[in-house]
Amino acid sequence: MPDESVDLILTSPPYWYLRDYGEEAVSAWGGSSDCLHEWGEKNYCCECGAWRGQLGHEPDWRLYIRHLSEIFSECRRVLKKHGNMVVNIGDSFAGSRSGNRGKNSALTERTVAAAQVMKRHMVDSSDPVGMKLGIPWRVRFALNETGWISRDDIIWAKPNAMPSSVKSRFNTVYETVFRFTKNSKPGCYCQLRTSAPFEIEKEFRKRCAAWGSVGVLPVDMCEPEWNQYLVRLSAYFDLDAVRKPLKESTVKRCLQPTLGRQGDGKSVQRIASMPKSWTRTDREIRFSMKERICREQGKYGGFSVSRTTDGLHDNRWDKYFHPYGRNPGDVWRIPTTSNHEEHFAIFPESLVSRLVLALCPPGGIILDPFCGSGTTLVVAERYGRRWLGIDIVERFCEIAEKRVEPEARQTKIKFV
């Protein structure tokens, strides 16, 4: 693949000692490309030291991380300068890899048998049996050492996680989703500062909608006189596209005609008796919120709010609401989804949708180097992004094609 050719890499590689993807997933790793390889004990080449096996079946987690680093170095090469990479990865326990099969009742007998064989072939005896190895974080730090810049450590909490019979620890009900970038300098995308005049903001949002985003534009689509109101981004990031909407009760309250007078007399006592989370509803905050919502609904002139009110500005983000909703944060409560195809590990589409909308520009290219059943590709097609999927197992590619095909036939409706 050409250098700097994709906008977003979104993937979930095989976890260590969890799945068996069959003989077609076996490759030779390391060693010399000229060697004819004579495979000896634990599938190491007696001549050059190469190892033969599936990614995730390495006898030592250090070797597994080394192999992932090699793959992600190629991902770094093909990722655009201002692109993003997202990696979802789960953890493992020392000396009990085959026990992880309890998380998925759909495992085949062949998979269980293979996991038991893998357990016998482990060569790393330095980790106490049962110790949680922290594989995701070890991968994260290894990628940092190779130049990847960590931007988000997202916890994917599963409200419907598989039950476990384990009695000596708490059941693991989350996975980690890491976002990396390869550049820290301001780039070709920008957001608009909230201190921008309303007329500029209106035109900016209009151009965003025409382009296909919510709150991000290429710098060359902005007017030169807007420069003082622009925030240049080191990587594409459309937070407004994935904000959690304001509650209807919040919007109605901020549009009350008496809002400016609330806070005196009995209202003060009422606010004082509210939970601490409500103490931020002081006079200044309510004024700015009211003005911003009135602007959005074209009702600015109907209220006695000074036009000098600065809205959600002055970098006081912790004190103000945003009209598009709140930042979803880095703990995402998203249920897992069922899969009727022959693939045990599948992304929830709601998780992938949030990442695609926030991290890939309209019309951009998304790469999933471990595409599996193709959830990333399905979501990319749905939102008008181009995509590339790679998988070493041919039947998974067939499943992915089968899932993407109906989505590709759908007529895409663009809302402006």
Buried (B, 14 or more C-beta within 10 A) or exposed (E): EEEBBBBBBBBBBBBBBBBBBBEEBBEBBBBEEEBEBEBEEBBBBEBBEBBBBBBBBBBBBEBBBBBBBEBBEEBBEBBBEBBBBBBBBBBBBBBBBBBBBBBEEEBEEEBEEBBEEBBEEBEBEEBEEEEEBBBBBBBBEBBEEEEBBEBBEBEBBBEEBEEBEBEEEEEBBBBBBBBBBBBEEBBBBBBBBBBBEBEBBEBBBEBBEEBBBBBBBBBEEBEEEBEEBBEBBBBBBBBBBBBEEBEEEBBEBBBEEEBBEBBEEEEEEEBEEEEEEEEEBEEEBBBBBBBBBBBBEEEBEEBEBEEEEBBBBEEEEEEBBBBBBEEBEEEBEBEBEEBEBEBBBBBBBEBBBBBBBBBBBBEBBBBBBBBBBBBBBBBBBBBBBBBBBEBBBEBBBBBBEEBBEEBEEEEEEEEE
